[in-house]
Amino acid sequence: MPELPEVEFAVRRFRRAARGQVVRALEVLHPAQRRTLPPQAVRRVIGQRIIDVERRGKHQLIHLDDGATLLVHFRLNGDWVHGRTSDALPEHTRVLFTLAGGRRVALTDSRALCTIVRHAAGRLPDLRLGPEPEDPRLTATDLRARLAARHGPIKPVLLDQSLLAGVGNIYAGEACWHARIHPAARASGLTAPRVARLLAGLRTTLADGHRNAGRYHRGERQIPFEVYDREGEPCTRCGARIRRIEQAGRGTWFCPRCQRT
């Protein structure tokens, strides 16, 4: 699933290409996307000007000049592909925006799980998102209070978007490594100093992600992660071999020496 820095990178590119532009055409090319963006919604979008594009957690909000908002979620592997109307259609294109000047933006997704939903003015749903880790108003004290009722293991707890918006599997694991916290440590049992280290770790690894934005598959990042997808490789801090476990159906990588419960 795209992580927060990937989504932020996508939002910035879409904003540069589309802000202030009129949607000349909007094509929904796969039945799965027609369930959330039916023909009547498409007709209401065509001819509207894109006022702004923003991000909340991993959600993208495309604001139109009639007050409506298109709520976009990449799900597992959606992405925007920018080009010209004269270009060949990108593989796995699910939704296609045509803008002025021969420009277009395609929403691609090999699994067709991505969604675009039009919400009329004043009807945007409550996304029930917690604060973003990078929000300077969020303190370690605040985070510890939010964790107080969470008795599960910390790494899966961090994936709850109502706790912290935008934290995904990769960055939750990386943050635990930076904080020297075992991913199975009980969330509610973390001491104040450990929560402070965890918040700092989240901010450190997200900042790294913004610097190295891109799809996170082996070979596509020049700078490797500290633990993600590095099972059996040496920890960059202590040299112990990185281990992998399953948590809530997701892979978790950690250093058994540096990270203690």
C-alpha positions as CSV (number, residue, x, y, z in Angstrom):
1,M,0.0,0.0,0.0
2,P,1.3,3.5,-0.8
3,E,2.8,5.1,2.3
4,L,2.2,8.7,3.4
5,P,5.3,10.2,1.6
6,E,4.2,8.5,-1.6
7,V,0.7,9.9,-1.4
8,E,2.1,13.4,-0.5
9,F,4.4,13.2,-3.5
10,A,1.5,12.2,-5.8
11,V,-0.6,15.0,-4.4
12,R,2.0,17.6,-5.1
13,R,2.5,16.4,-8.7
14,F,-1.3,16.3,-9.3
15,R,-1.6,19.8,-7.8
16,R,1.1,21.2,-10.0
17,A,-0.5,19.7,-13.1
18,A,-4.2,20.3,-12.4
19,R,-4.8,23.3,-10.0
20,G,-6.7,26.0,-11.8
21,Q,-7.5,23.6,-14.8
22,V,-10.9,22.7,-16.1
23,V,-11.8,19.1,-16.3
24,R,-12.5,18.7,-20.1
25,A,-13.3,15.0,-19.9
26,L,-13.5,12.3,-17.2
27,E,-13.5,8.7,-18.2
28,V,-14.1,5.8,-15.9
29,L,-12.6,2.7,-17.6
30,H,-13.2,-0.1,-15.1
31,P,-16.4,-1.4,-13.6
32,A,-14.9,-1.4,-10.1
33,Q,-14.4,2.4,-10.2
34,R,-17.9,2.9,-11.6
35,R,-19.3,1.7,-8.4
36,T,-17.9,4.7,-6.6
37,L,-17.9,7.2,-9.5
38,P,-21.1,6.4,-11.5
39,P,-22.1,8.2,-14.7
40,Q,-24.2,10.8,-13.0
41,A,-21.3,11.8,-10.8
42,V,-19.0,12.0,-13.8
43,R,-21.3,14.4,-15.6
44,R,-21.2,16.7,-12.6
45,V,-17.4,16.8,-12.6
46,I,-16.9,17.6,-16.3
47,G,-16.6,21.3,-16.8
48,Q,-15.6,22.0,-13.2
49,R,-12.4,23.8,-12.4
50,I,-10.0,22.1,-10.0
51,I,-9.5,24.7,-7.2
52,D,-7.0,22.8,-5.1
53,V,-5.7,19.3,-4.2
54,E,-4.8,18.4,-0.6
55,R,-4.0,15.3,1.5
56,R,-5.4,14.1,4.8
57,G,-3.6,11.0,5.9
58,K,-3.6,8.8,2.9
59,H,-6.7,10.3,1.4
60,Q,-6.5,12.9,-1.5
61,L,-9.1,15.6,-1.8
62,I,-9.6,17.3,-5.2
63,H,-11.7,20.4,-4.6
64,L,-13.9,21.7,-7.4
65,D,-15.2,25.2,-8.0
66,D,-18.9,24.1,-7.4
67,G,-17.9,23.2,-3.8
68,A,-17.8,19.4,-4.5
69,T,-14.8,17.3,-3.5
70,L,-13.4,14.2,-5.2
71,L,-12.1,11.9,-2.5
72,V,-9.4,9.7,-3.9
73,H,-7.8,6.6,-2.2
74,F,-5.0,4.7,-3.9
75,R,-5.7,1.5,-1.8
76,L,-2.9,-1.0,-2.4
77,N,-1.1,0.2,-5.5
78,G,-2.9,3.1,-7.2
79,D,-0.9,6.0,-8.7
80,W,-1.2,9.0,-10.9
81,V,0.5,8.9,-14.3
82,H,0.8,12.3,-16.1
83,G,1.1,12.7,-19.8
84,R,-0.4,14.1,-23.0
85,T,-3.6,13.2,-24.8
86,S,-1.4,12.0,-27.7
87,D,0.4,9.5,-25.5
88,A,-0.5,5.8,-25.4
89,L,-2.9,5.1,-22.6
90,P,-0.9,3.9,-19.5
91,E,-1.3,0.2,-18.6
92,H,-4.0,-0.5,-16.0
93,T,-5.6,3.0,-16.4
94,R,-8.9,3.0,-14.3
95,V,-9.9,6.7,-14.4
96,L,-8.7,9.3,-16.9
97,F,-8.8,13.1,-16.4
98,T,-8.4,15.2,-19.5
99,L,-7.4,18.8,-18.8
100,A,-6.7,21.9,-21.0
101,G,-3.7,22.1,-23.3
102,G,-3.6,18.5,-24.3
103,R,-2.7,17.3,-20.7
104,R,-4.2,14.3,-19.0
105,V,-3.8,12.5,-15.7
106,A,-4.5,8.8,-15.4
107,L,-5.3,6.9,-12.2
108,T,-3.6,3.5,-12.7
109,D,-4.0,0.4,-10.5
110,S,-3.3,-3.2,-11.5
111,R,-5.7,-4.5,-8.9
112,A,-8.5,-2.0,-9.7
113,L,-9.0,-1.3,-5.9
114,C,-8.5,2.4,-6.0
115,T,-11.5,4.6,-5.5
116,I,-12.7,8.1,-6.4
117,V,-15.9,9.3,-4.8
118,R,-17.6,12.6,-5.5
119,H,-19.1,14.4,-2.5
120,A,-21.3,17.4,-2.9
121,A,-20.6,20.7,-1.2
122,G,-20.8,20.4,2.5
123,R,-21.2,16.6,2.4
124,L,-17.6,15.4,2.8
125,P,-17.7,12.5,5.3
126,D,-15.8,12.5,8.6
127,L,-12.7,10.5,7.8
128,R,-12.2,9.8,11.5
129,L,-8.5,10.4,11.3
130,G,-6.1,11.1,14.2
131,P,-3.5,13.8,14.1
132,E,-0.6,13.5,11.6
133,P,2.7,12.5,13.2
134,E,4.4,15.5,11.6
135,D,1.9,18.0,13.1
136,P,4.0,20.2,15.5
137,R,1.0,20.5,17.8
138,L,1.2,16.7,18.6
139,T,3.4,16.1,21.6
140,A,4.7,12.9,23.2
141,T,2.3,13.5,26.1
142,D,-0.6,13.6,23.7
143,L,0.5,10.5,21.9
144,R,1.0,8.6,25.2
145,A,-2.6,9.6,26.2
146,R,-3.9,8.3,22.9
147,L,-2.0,5.0,23.5
148,A,-3.3,4.5,27.1
149,A,-6.3,2.5,26.0
150,R,-4.5,0.5,23.3
151,H,-3.4,-2.8,24.8
152,G,-2.3,-4.5,21.6
153,P,1.3,-4.6,20.2
154,I,2.6,-1.2,19.3
155,K,3.4,-1.7,15.6
156,P,-0.1,-2.9,14.5
157,V,-1.6,-0.2,16.8
158,L,0.2,2.5,14.9
159,L,-1.6,1.4,11.7
160,D,-4.9,2.5,13.2
161,Q,-5.7,5.7,11.3
162,S,-7.9,7.0,14.1
163,L,-4.7,7.0,16.3
164,L,-2.4,8.7,13.8
165,A,-3.3,9.6,10.3
166,G,-1.2,8.3,7.4
167,V,1.2,5.9,9.3
168,G,1.6,2.7,7.2
169,N,3.3,-0.7,7.6
170,I,6.7,0.4,6.5
171,Y,7.0,3.5,8.6
172,A,5.5,2.0,11.7
173,G,8.2,-0.7,11.6
174,E,11.0,1.8,10.9
175,A,9.8,4.1,13.7
176,C,10.0,1.2,16.2
177,W,13.6,0.6,15.1
178,H,14.5,4.2,15.5
179,A,12.9,4.2,19.0
180,R,14.5,0.8,20.0
181,I,11.1,-0.6,20.7
182,H,10.1,-4.2,20.0
183,P,7.1,-4.2,17.6
184,A,5.3,-6.5,19.9
185,A,5.6,-4.3,23.0
186,R,2.3,-3.4,24.6
187,A,1.2,0.0,23.3
188,S,-0.4,1.1,26.6
189,G,2.7,0.0,28.6
190,L,5.2,2.3,26.9
191,T,6.9,4.7,29.2
192,A,7.0,8.4,28.6
193,P,10.6,8.4,27.4
194,R,9.9,5.5,25.0
195,V,6.8,7.3,23.5
196,A,8.9,10.4,23.0
197,R,11.5,8.3,21.1
198,L,8.7,6.7,19.1
199,L,7.3,10.1,18.0
200,A,10.8,11.3,17.1
201,G,11.3,8.0,15.2
202,L,8.1,8.5,13.2
203,R,9.1,12.0,12.3
204,T,12.6,10.9,11.4
205,T,11.5,8.1,9.1
206,L,8.7,10.1,7.5
207,A,11.2,13.0,6.8
208,D,13.5,10.4,5.1
209,G,10.5,9.1,3.1
210,H,9.8,12.6,1.8
211,R,13.4,13.0,0.7
212,N,13.3,9.6,-1.1
213,A,9.8,9.5,-2.3
214,G,9.0,6.6,-4.7
215,R,7.4,3.2,-4.8
216,Y,8.9,1.0,-2.1
217,H,9.9,-2.1,-3.8
218,R,13.3,-3.7,-3.7
219,G,15.7,-1.9,-6.0
220,E,13.7,1.3,-6.3
221,R,15.2,3.3,-3.4
222,Q,18.8,4.3,-3.5
223,I,18.9,4.5,0.3
224,P,17.6,1.3,1.9
225,F,15.4,1.2,4.9
226,E,16.8,0.3,8.3
227,V,14.7,-2.9,8.7
228,Y,11.9,-3.1,6.1
229,D,12.4,-6.0,3.7
230,R,15.9,-6.7,5.2
231,E,15.4,-10.1,6.8
232,G,18.8,-11.8,7.5
233,E,20.8,-8.6,6.8
234,P,22.9,-6.9,9.5
235,C,21.3,-4.2,11.6
236,T,23.1,-0.9,10.7
237,R,23.2,0.0,14.4
238,C,24.4,-3.2,16.1
239,G,25.1,-5.8,13.4
240,A,22.6,-8.3,14.6
241,R,20.6,-10.1,11.9
242,I,17.2,-8.5,11.1
243,R,14.2,-10.8,11.7
244,R,10.8,-10.9,10.2
245,I,7.5,-11.8,12.0
246,E,3.8,-11.6,11.1
247,Q,1.6,-9.2,12.9
248,A,-2.1,-8.8,12.0
249,G,-1.4,-10.3,8.7
250,R,1.4,-7.9,7.8
251,G,5.1,-8.4,7.7
252,T,7.2,-6.8,10.4
253,W,10.9,-6.5,10.4
254,F,13.0,-5.6,13.5
255,C,16.4,-6.0,15.2
256,P,16.2,-8.6,18.0
257,R,19.1,-7.0,19.8
258,C,18.3,-3.3,19.5
259,Q,14.6,-3.6,19.9
260,R,13.4,-5.0,23.3
261,T,9.9,-5.4,24.7
